[in-house]
């Protein structure tokens, strides 16, 4: 791919991946200013929406530092002793929301509202007599199983079960609190998070229907896709260029306890972003 092609990237996709998405923030923060990447549109699923939001706003490092502080204060990812209490066993929603509200102030919110457009994926379950919990479990199992057995960049099995995707524009959020709700909704993965609703109807993790939502950007001529794990094959075309980590990202998707691993994940993204920029600049 030539430097001219990169300079003309008009779309960026932030794949889901939980805390692994901090790799995306490091990559974009390094490559974007060096190559002058200025997308008009972006799309994201799951935690890619949160890291895509802060990356496009130019505050990836701030988001990392704030989240590291919350992770340092959280010794465990599950607290079974709270099972019979009113407090959640899983701390993820509270930490996620607190980090977003601290990181995005009114000034940053204004930047987000000015664009580029960020289309955030939300998965909807089909109408069925099957209990909602069973449908959620089936979709999550299909997503995981397809990833393990097929190694596909674009998953399909949850869609085959009748789950559909809809899009919300992050820039349409009027307040930081509304944005935090949206970013949690696209990451809705019980039991790590509660079951969320949007517009009175249940939503699930946006990555269930497609964790790498390239299809959300039909008007874009050239798209840069930031993955969060390594695939055996990536479907690169003249229009869509996929970038994946050079080595496994050293943190689990739902590990909210390890600030050192968060920093290492971000630093790996920076190194990969730097190498990507050098490769393009040498063409």
C-alpha positions in Angstrom: 0.0 0.0 0.0 1.4 3.4 -1.0 1.7 6.5 1.2 -0.9 8.2 -1.0 -3.4 5.4 -0.2 -2.8 5.7 3.6 -3.1 9.5 3.4 -6.5 8.9 1.8 -7.9 6.5 4.5 -11.4 7.8 5.0 -12.5 5.1 7.3 -11.2 3.3 10.4 -12.6 0.2 12.1 -11.9 -0.6 15.7 -12.5 -4.3 16.4 -13.7 -5.5 19.8 -11.4 -7.2 22.2 -11.9 -5.9 25.8 -8.8 -4.6 27.3 -6.8 -5.8 24.3 -8.2 -2.7 22.6 -5.6 -0.6 24.4 -3.3 -1.9 21.7 -5.5 0.0 19.2 -5.1 3.2 21.2 -1.3 2.8 21.1 -1.2 2.0 17.4 -3.5 4.8 16.3 -1.8 7.4 18.6 1.5 6.6 17.0 0.5 6.1 13.3 -2.2 8.8 13.0 0.0 11.9 13.4 2.9 10.5 11.5 0.8 9.5 8.5 -1.8 12.2 8.7 -4.7 9.7 8.8 -7.9 11.8 8.9 -11.0 9.5 8.7 -14.4 10.9 7.9 -16.1 7.8 9.3 -15.3 5.1 11.8 -17.0 2.0 13.2 -16.5 -0.1 16.3 -17.8 -3.0 18.3 -17.6 -3.8 22.0 -14.7 -2.2 23.8 -13.3 -1.1 20.4 -16.0 1.6 20.7 -14.5 3.0 23.9 -10.9 2.9 22.7 -12.0 4.2 19.2 -13.7 7.1 20.8 -10.7 8.2 22.8 -8.3 7.5 20.0 -10.2 9.6 17.5 -10.4 12.4 20.1 -6.6 12.2 20.6 -6.7 11.2 24.3 -5.7 7.5 24.2 -2.8 8.1 26.6 -5.1 9.8 29.1 -7.6 7.0 28.9 -4.8 4.5 29.5 -3.5 6.3 32.6 -6.9 6.7 34.1 -7.9 3.0 33.5 -4.5 1.9 34.9 -5.3 3.7 38.1 -8.7 2.0 38.4 -7.1 -1.4 37.6 -4.4 -0.9 40.3 -7.2 -0.4 42.9 -9.1 -3.6 41.8 -7.4 -6.8 43.1 -9.8 -9.3 41.5 -12.1 -9.7 38.5 -14.8 -11.5 40.5 -16.0 -11.2 44.1 -18.1 -14.3 44.8 -18.7 -13.3 48.4 -21.0 -10.6 47.1 -23.3 -13.2 45.4 -26.1 -12.7 48.0 -25.7 -9.0 48.4 -26.9 -6.1 46.4 -23.4 -5.3 45.1 -22.3 -6.8 41.8 -19.9 -9.7 41.9 -18.2 -8.4 38.8 -16.6 -4.9 39.1 -16.3 -4.3 35.4 -19.3 -2.0 34.8 -18.5 0.3 37.6 -14.8 0.6 36.7 -15.6 1.0 33.0 -18.2 3.8 33.6 -16.0 5.6 36.2 -13.0 5.6 33.8 -15.1 7.0 30.9 -16.7 9.7 33.0 -13.3 10.8 34.3 -11.5 10.6 30.9 -14.1 12.4 28.8 -14.8 16.0 30.0 -17.0 18.6 28.3 -14.2 19.8 26.0 -13.5 16.3 24.8 -17.2 15.7 24.4 -17.3 18.6 22.0 -14.5 17.1 19.9 -16.4 13.8 19.8 -19.6 15.6 18.7 -17.7 17.3 15.9 -16.7 14.0 14.4 -15.6 12.0 12.6 -18.8 9.9 12.7 -18.2 6.8 14.9 -20.9 4.1 14.3 -21.2 1.8 17.3 -22.5 -1.7 16.9 -25.3 -3.0 19.1 -26.6 -6.6 18.8 -30.3 -7.4 19.1 -31.7 -10.8 20.0 -34.5 -12.2 17.8 -38.1 -12.5 19.0 -38.5 -16.0 20.3 -40.3 -18.1 22.9 -36.9 -19.3 24.0 -36.0 -17.6 27.3 -33.8 -14.6 26.9 -31.0 -16.0 29.0 -30.8 -19.1 26.8 -30.6 -17.0 23.7 -27.9 -14.9 25.1 -25.9 -18.0 26.2 -26.4 -19.5 22.7 -25.1 -16.4 21.0 -22.1 -16.0 23.2 -21.2 -19.7 22.8 -21.6 -19.4 19.0 -19.3 -16.4 18.9 -16.6 -18.0 21.0 -16.8 -21.4 19.2 -16.6 -19.9 15.8 -13.6 -17.9 16.8 -11.8 -20.9 18.2 -12.7 -23.3 15.4 -12.8 -21.1 12.3 -10.4 -18.3 13.1 -12.4 -16.0 10.9 -12.0 -12.2 11.1 -15.7 -11.8 10.4 -18.0 -14.0 12.4 -21.4 -15.2 11.2 -22.9 -17.8 13.5 -24.7 -15.4 15.9 -26.3 -13.8 12.8 -27.4 -17.2 11.7 -29.1 -17.6 15.0 -31.2 -14.5 14.2 -29.2 -11.9 16.0 -29.1 -8.6 14.2 -27.0 -5.5 14.4 -28.0 -1.8 14.6 -25.9 1.3 14.7 -25.7 4.2 17.1 -23.7 7.4 16.4 -21.4 8.3 19.3 -21.5 11.9 18.1 -25.2 12.0 18.6 -24.8 11.6 22.4 -25.7 14.8 24.2 -23.8 14.2 27.4 -20.9 12.2 28.7 -23.3 10.1 30.7 -25.2 9.2 27.6 -22.0 8.3 25.8 -20.9 6.1 28.7 -24.3 4.3 28.5 -23.7 3.6 24.8 -20.2 2.4 25.3 -21.4 0.0 28.0 -24.3 -1.2 25.9 -22.0 -2.2 23.0 -19.9 -4.1 25.5 -22.9 -5.9 27.2 -21.6 -9.4 28.0 -23.3 -10.9 31.0 -22.2 -11.8 33.7 -19.3 -9.4 33.4 -21.8 -6.6 32.8 -25.5 -6.4 33.7 -28.1 -6.9 31.0 -28.6 -3.5 29.4 -31.5 -2.1 27.4 -31.6 0.7 24.8 -34.8 2.4 23.8 -36.7 -0.1 26.0 -35.3 -3.2 24.3 -32.4 -5.5 25.3 -29.0 -5.1 23.7 -25.9 -7.3 23.7 -22.3 -6.9 22.8 -22.0 -5.4 19.3 -19.2 -7.9 18.5 -21.6 -10.9 18.5 -22.9 -10.2 15.0 -19.5 -9.0 13.6 -16.6 -8.1 15.9 -14.9 -6.3 13.0 -17.7 -4.1 11.5 -16.3 -3.1 8.1 -19.8 -3.4 6.7 -20.8 -0.2 8.6 -18.7 2.0 6.3 -20.1 1.4 2.8 -19.3 5.0 1.7 -15.6 4.7 2.5 -13.1 4.2 -0.3 -10.2 3.1 1.8 -10.5 1.6 5.2 -8.0 0.8 7.9 -9.0 -2.0 10.3 -7.4 -2.3 13.7 -7.7 -5.9 15.0 -7.0 -7.1 18.5 -5.6 -10.6 17.9 -3.7 -12.4 15.3 -5.6 -14.4 12.6 -4.2 -17.0 10.3 -5.5 -15.1 7.3 -6.8 -11.6 6.9 -9.0 -10.6 3.9 -7.0 -7.6 2.7 -8.2 -5.9 -0.5 -7.3 -2.7 -2.3 -10.1 -1.0 -0.3 -9.7 -2.6 3.1 -6.4 -3.0 4.9 -6.3 -5.1 8.1 -3.6 -4.5 10.7 -3.1 -7.1 13.5 -0.7 -7.2 16.5 2.8 -8.4 15.8 2.6 -10.6 18.9 -0.2 -11.7 21.3 -1.5 -8.7 23.3 -0.5 -9.4 26.9 -3.8 -9.0 28.7 -7.1 -10.7 28.8 -10.2 -9.0 27.5 -11.9 -8.8 30.9 -8.8 -8.5 33.1 -9.4 -5.3 35.0 -6.6 -5.9 37.6 -3.3 -5.5 35.8 -2.0 -2.0 35.1 1.4 -3.3 34.0 -0.2 -5.5 31.3 -2.4 -2.6 30.2 0.7 -0.5 29.7 2.5 -3.3 27.8 -0.5 -3.7 25.5 -0.5 0.0 24.7 3.3 0.0 24.2 3.0 -2.9 21.8 0.4 -0.9 19.8 2.8 2.0 19.7 5.6 -0.1 18.4 3.4 -1.7 15.8 2.0 1.7 14.8 5.6 3.1 14.5 6.6 0.1 12.3 3.5 0.5 10.2 4.2 4.2 9.6 7.9 3.4 8.8 6.8 0.8 6.2 4.4 3.2 4.6 6.9 6.1 4.6 9.6 4.0 2.9 7.3 3.0 0.0 
